[in-house]
């Protein structure tokens, strides 16, 4: 049995899916509880960012939030800045990818090229949006926020979507909206995109292309991007 078939079997296994649904629900519950109890200072868009990250990647997203997104972290680091940064890209790109595949396959019945083009376009749009939004909430001007998002996020979005879209097409094949594999491969590919884009964000921050989102323990200062 090849890797592709093995992954498809896992992604359509009812027991695996049931366990994953429970784990994601518990992860979201913990996130919501902590945001309401211990981290009310976080901006509303940041809360949505973490919500989407945990929704798409379950416990991995929750670990990332706990490690880098809480005001209670003891010290900041490149690794924490990198995960906060990639989570913005991820929350928006993930939304764009879900909408892109759903619309392209379910509404327009596009073939592979059309699916890729539409999904990339929506992933870029929402990826930039989820970076611009928090910057605007911190008082950054619209023009500056748009340029900052384009300059700092394009490489991350590109790598994330190349990995995510290609792996989704490889796994899902001709699956339609009514097939379990369509949705499970989509979620799985999103996490692969997150993992691929994380080191890209570390490099972008290291070389000063982006500053990395603000340390949540310092809510009174201006957020970088």
C-alpha positions in Angstrom: 0.0 0.0 0.0 1.4 3.4 -1.0 1.6 6.5 1.1 -1.3 8.1 -0.7 -3.7 5.2 -0.1 -2.6 4.8 3.5 -3.4 8.5 4.2 -6.7 8.3 2.4 -7.6 5.3 4.5 -6.8 7.2 7.7 -8.7 10.3 6.5 -11.8 8.3 5.9 -11.7 6.1 8.9 -14.8 6.8 11.1 -13.0 6.1 14.4 -10.2 8.4 13.5 -12.6 11.1 12.4 -14.7 10.8 15.6 -11.6 11.0 17.8 -10.3 14.0 15.9 -13.7 15.8 16.1 -13.7 15.4 19.9 -10.1 16.5 20.2 -10.7 19.7 18.1 -13.9 20.4 20.1 -12.0 20.1 23.4 -9.1 22.3 22.0 -11.6 25.0 21.0 -13.2 24.8 24.4 -9.9 25.3 26.2 -9.0 28.2 23.9 -12.3 30.0 24.4 -12.1 29.5 28.2 -8.6 30.9 28.3 -9.4 33.9 26.1 -12.4 34.8 28.2 -10.7 34.1 31.6 -7.1 35.0 31.3 -6.5 36.9 28.0 -9.3 39.3 27.5 -6.8 42.0 26.5 -6.2 40.4 23.2 -7.7 42.3 20.3 -10.8 40.8 18.8 -9.1 39.9 15.5 -6.3 38.2 17.3 -8.9 36.0 19.0 -10.4 35.1 15.7 -6.9 34.3 14.4 -6.3 31.8 17.2 -9.8 30.5 16.8 -9.3 29.6 13.2 -5.8 28.2 13.9 -7.2 25.8 16.5 -10.3 25.0 14.3 -8.1 24.0 11.4 -5.3 22.2 13.3 -6.8 21.2 16.7 -4.3 20.5 19.4 -1.4 21.8 17.3 -3.0 25.2 17.1 -3.8 25.2 20.8 -0.2 24.3 21.6 0.9 27.2 19.4 -1.4 29.6 21.2 -0.3 28.4 24.6 3.3 28.7 23.7 3.2 32.0 21.9 -0.1 33.8 22.0 -0.9 34.2 25.7 -0.1 37.3 27.8 1.3 34.8 30.4 4.3 33.7 28.4 7.4 34.3 30.5 9.6 35.7 27.7 9.4 36.2 24.0 11.6 34.6 21.4 12.1 34.2 17.6 10.2 30.9 17.8 7.2 32.5 19.5 7.2 35.5 17.1 7.3 33.0 14.2 4.3 31.1 15.3 2.3 34.3 16.0 3.2 35.5 12.6 2.4 32.3 10.7 -0.9 32.0 12.6 -2.1 35.3 11.0 -1.3 34.0 7.5 -2.8 30.6 8.4 -6.1 31.8 9.7 -6.8 33.9 6.6 -5.3 31.5 4.0 -7.2 28.6 5.5 -10.4 30.4 5.1 -9.6 31.3 1.6 -8.6 27.7 0.8 -11.8 26.3 2.2 -13.9 28.8 0.3 -11.8 28.3 -2.8 -12.1 24.6 -3.0 -15.8 24.6 -2.0 -16.7 27.2 -4.6 -14.5 25.8 -7.4 -15.6 22.2 -7.0 -19.1 22.5 -5.7 -20.4 25.6 -7.5 -18.4 25.9 -10.7 -17.2 22.2 -11.1 -13.8 23.5 -12.1 -11.0 21.2 -13.2 -7.6 21.2 -11.5 -6.3 24.5 -13.1 -9.5 26.4 -12.2 -9.5 25.1 -8.6 -5.8 26.1 -8.1 -6.3 29.6 -9.5 -9.4 30.4 -7.5 -8.1 28.9 -4.3 -4.8 30.7 -4.6 -6.6 34.0 -5.2 -8.9 33.7 -2.2 -6.0 32.5 0.0 -4.0 35.6 -0.8 -7.0 37.9 -0.2 -7.9 36.4 3.2 -4.3 36.0 4.2 -3.6 39.7 3.6 -6.9 40.6 5.3 -6.0 38.8 8.5 -2.7 40.6 8.7 -4.1 44.1 7.8 -7.0 43.8 10.3 -4.9 43.6 13.5 -2.6 46.3 12.2 -5.6 48.7 11.7 -6.8 47.9 15.2 -3.4 49.0 16.5 -3.7 52.3 14.8 -1.6 51.7 11.7 -2.8 53.6 8.6 -4.5 51.6 5.8 -2.0 52.3 3.2 0.9 51.3 5.4 -0.9 48.2 6.6 -1.6 47.1 3.0 2.0 47.6 2.0 3.3 45.9 5.1 1.0 42.9 4.5 2.1 42.5 0.9 5.8 43.0 1.6 5.9 40.7 4.6 3.3 38.0 4.0 3.6 37.1 0.3 6.5 34.6 0.7 4.7 32.9 3.6 1.4 32.7 1.8 3.0 31.4 -1.3 4.8 28.6 0.4 1.8 27.7 2.6 -0.5 27.5 -0.4 1.8 25.6 -2.7 2.1 22.9 -0.1 -1.5 22.9 1.0 -3.2 23.0 -2.4 -0.9 20.5 -4.0 -1.3 18.0 -1.1 -5.0 18.5 -1.1 -5.3 17.8 -4.8 -3.0 14.8 -4.4 -5.1 13.3 -1.6 -8.6 14.2 -2.6 -8.3 13.5 -6.3 -11.8 13.8 -7.9 -13.7 13.8 -4.5 -16.7 16.1 -4.4 -18.4 18.1 -1.6 -20.4 15.1 -0.6 -17.3 12.9 0.0 -15.7 12.7 3.4 -12.3 12.7 1.8 -12.9 16.1 0.3 -13.1 17.7 3.7 -10.6 15.6 5.6 -7.9 16.0 3.0 -8.6 19.8 3.0 -8.1 20.0 6.8 -5.0 17.8 6.7 -3.5 19.8 3.9 -4.0 23.0 5.8 -1.9 21.7 8.7 0.8 20.7 6.2 0.8 24.3 4.9 1.1 25.7 8.4 4.2 23.5 9.1 5.8 24.4 5.8 5.3 28.2 6.3 6.5 28.3 9.9 10.2 28.2 9.1 9.6 30.7 6.3 8.3 33.1 8.9 11.2 32.4 11.2 13.6 33.4 8.4 11.6 36.5 7.5 11.7 37.7 11.1 15.4 36.8 11.5 16.4 38.8 8.4 14.1 41.8 9.3 11.6 41.4 6.5 8.9 41.4 9.2 9.0 42.1 12.9 6.7 39.5 14.1 3.4 40.2 15.9 3.7 41.9 19.2 4.4 40.0 22.4 0.9 39.6 24.0 2.5 40.3 27.4 3.0 43.9 26.2 -0.4 44.9 25.0 0.3 48.6 25.5 2.9 48.9 22.8 2.4 49.0 19.1 2.1 45.7 17.2 4.6 44.9 14.5 3.8 42.9 11.5 
